[in-house]
Amino acid sequence: MTSPRILIVDDEESICFVLQRALRNEGYILETAVNGQDAIDKLHQHSYDVMLLDLHMEPVNGMTVFAAARELDENIMVIILTAHGSLETSIEALRHGAFDYLFKPASPDVIRRRVRKCLEKRQQLRKREQILNQIESLRHLLDTMEDEPLIQNETADQQRFIHSKPLVIDTYYQAVTFSDNVLELTTTEYNLLLCLVKNSPHPVSPRQLVQEAMGYDSEDHEAREIVKFHIYQLRQKLEPIPQKPKHIKTMRYKGYLWHGE
């Protein structure tokens, strides 16, 4: 899993130092911006999970940075950095969707707790978005099925679905579910996965995968490089831990092997 990326935006060097010091051992990728324009530039260069933002900066103030951040990523978590005398402005930012605020200076424990809460909320939003995308994919699949005749022949139905727990491939609609989740695969990824599952428990060479999944022949070294990229993408979508694949295994000198449960 990629480490959370955090942007600290404050024109007071001492505040940036305190925040970095409080968070540096938490496994985050930390970056700082010394003013509003610097922050906007960085927001266009990278995607951030959390932004700690001072509102009172010149000439580009914090609310302008906040608006730019939400336009680029509506789910970015923003913690407002505020002094006691400017709490009213921070509350206004909360009304516009900021997650929380911190009084300056805050203790390291408070800083770490607020950032962890931010990341938990961000993860919840991501899961919600994934579920909504899955629902939309299923709705589209159901709409498509309503336009097609029902397959009542049991033999044809058995040929249509390929089961390899926790994977189910619907060859009729080229739809794939894994642990009851719909996978969004490219045509090449679908063809590669289908080829691996059909040949299981035997490994499939990269050259054979290119032939069957992409429809053309290639030299062994070229096929290895082509397939490597697509296998990486497949693992990202269906392996619980892509770095330690348990379903799409690499067989040295032989190719790739599908291993169901």
N, C-alpha and C positions, 0 to 999 in steps of 0.2 A: 504494500500500500504506500502511496506517495505521502511524504510528510506534509502536514498542513503548512501553508505559506501565509505568513503574517506581515502586513505592512504597518509600520509605525510612522505616523505623520505628525510632526511637531517642530516648530521653529526654535524651540529651546533645546539646545544640545544636552543639557543635564537631564531633561525629562526622557529623551530618547535613550540615554545611557542607562537610566534606572529601569526602564521598561525592557530593554535588551538584556540587562543583567538578570532580571526576574524570570525571563523566559528562556534563557539561553540553554538550559539543561533539560528542556521539555521535549526535545526532538523536533522542534519546529524549524522551518526555514524563515529566518528573520531578515527583513529589509527595512530601511528607514528612508524617509523623504524629509528634506529640510524646509520645504515650503509647499504651498498649494500646487503650484505649477509642476514642481518636481514629482509630487504625488500623482497628478493626472498623467504625466508622462509614463510613470511606472505602471499605472493601471492599464495603460494601453499596451504595455510590453508583456505583462504577466497577468495571470489569473490568481487572485488572492482569496483565501477562505475567510480571513478576519482582517479588519483594518481598525487600528486604534488611532483616533482622529481628533486633533485639536481644532476647534472651530475658529479661534481668534488668530488668524494669520493674515498677512498682507503681502502682496496686493490681492492674491487669490485666496479667499477665505474658505473655511472648512465646509460650509454649506454648499459651496460650488463644487468642492471635491466630492462631497457626499452625493450630490446629484449625478456627477459624472460616473462615480462608482456604481450606483444603482442602475444607471442606463446601460452600463457594460455587463453587469451581472446583478440581476434583481435579488439574488439570494446571498450576496455577500453580507457577512455579519459585521456590523459597525459598532464599536464602543467609542463613545464620545469622551474625550479628555477635557475636564472642566475644572475651573476654580470655583470656590463657594459663591463668589460674587456674580458668576455668569451661569448659574443653574437654570435660569429661565430659558436661555438660548438652547441649552442642552435638552430641556423638556420639549422644546419645539422640534428638535431633531428626532426625539423619540416619537413624536406624533407623525413624522414623515417616514418612520420605519427603522430608525436606529434600534439596535438590540438593547443597549444599556449605556450607562455613563459611569465614569470613575472620577472621583475628586483627586486633584493633584495637590501634593504627592500621595500616591496610594502605596500601601505596604505590598511587598512581593507576594505574600500569600493571597491577598485580595486580587491582585492582578492575575495570578495563575488561575484562581477559581473562576473569575469572570471569563477568561479566555476559554477555559475548558467548557463552560456552559455554552459559549458561543459555538464551539465546534460540535457539541452535541446537537444543538438546534440546527446547524447546517446539515449534519448527517440526517436528521429527521426530514428536512426538506428534500434532500436528495432521494431518500427512500420513497417519499410521497410522490416525487416526480417520476421515479422508476415505475411505481405501481400504476400511476395514471397512464404512462406510456404503454404498459402491458395491457391495461384495460382497453385502451384505444386500439391496440393491435388485435386483441381478441374480438372487439366489436367489428373491426374491418373484416376479420376472418369470417365471423358469423354472417355479415352482410353478403360476403362473396358466396358463402355456402347456400344461402337462401336462393341464389340465382342458379344453382346447379342441381341436377337431379340427384336424389338420394341413391347411394350405393347400397343395394340390398343383398347382393351376392356375397355370401360369407367368405368364399375363397378370394374374391376380389378385395374384400375388406382387409383380409389378412395380408395380402400383397401390398396393400396401400400403406399400412402402418408398420414401421420397423421399431421394435422395442429393444432397448439395451439400457436397463436401469442405471441411472435415473433419466435416461434420454428416450424421447419418443419422436420419431421422424414421420411426418405425414407427407408421403411422396406425391400425393394428389395435389396438394396445395403448396408443397415445398415449405412447410412450416415445421419448426423444431421447438419442442419444449424440453426444458432441462430442470428437473426438480420442480415441476409444475409452473415454471416461469418461461414465458415466450422469449426465445432468443432472436435478436435482430441481426441476421446474417446477410452478408453480401452473397451474390450468386456463386462466386468462387468459393467462399467459406462453406456454403451449403454443400456444394459438390465435393469438396475435400472431405468434409465430415461424413457425408453419405458413403463415399468410397472407403474410408477407414472403417466405418461400422459394418459395411457389407463384407469386408475382407477379414474382420476380426474372427478368430484370435491370431490371425497371421499378420505380420508387418507388411507395410506397403512402401516400396521404394519411392523416393522423390520423383524419379522419372515416370513411374507408373501413375503417380498422383497428378502430375502435369498432363499426362496423356488423357486420363479419365475425367479429371475435373475441369481442365481448360481446353482440351480438344486439340492439342498439338504436341509434337515430339520435340525434345531438346536434349542437349548433352547432359551427362550426369552432373557435372559441376554447376552448370547453369540451372538445372532443375533444383539442386539443393538450395541455391540462393533464392530462387523464386518461391519455393514451398516454405522455406524458413520464415519468411515474413507473414504468410497467411496462417501458418501454424501458431505463430506468436499471437496474432489477433484472435484466433479461435480460443486459445488458452485464456486470454484476458476475459473472454465472455462466458466461459463455462467452468473453468477450474476454480475451486475454492481458494487455492493458493497457486497462482500462475507460475511462480518461481519453483514450485515443487509439484509438477503436474502428476495427477493420479489417474487421469482418463486418457489423455493423449501422450503416450510415452515415446521417448526417443530410443530406438534400438540401434546401437552402434553398428555401423557398416551395413545396416539393413533398411533403415527408414523409420517410419512411424507406425505405432500400434495403438488401436483403440481398445481400452480396457474398461468395460462397464462393471457395475457392482453386482 
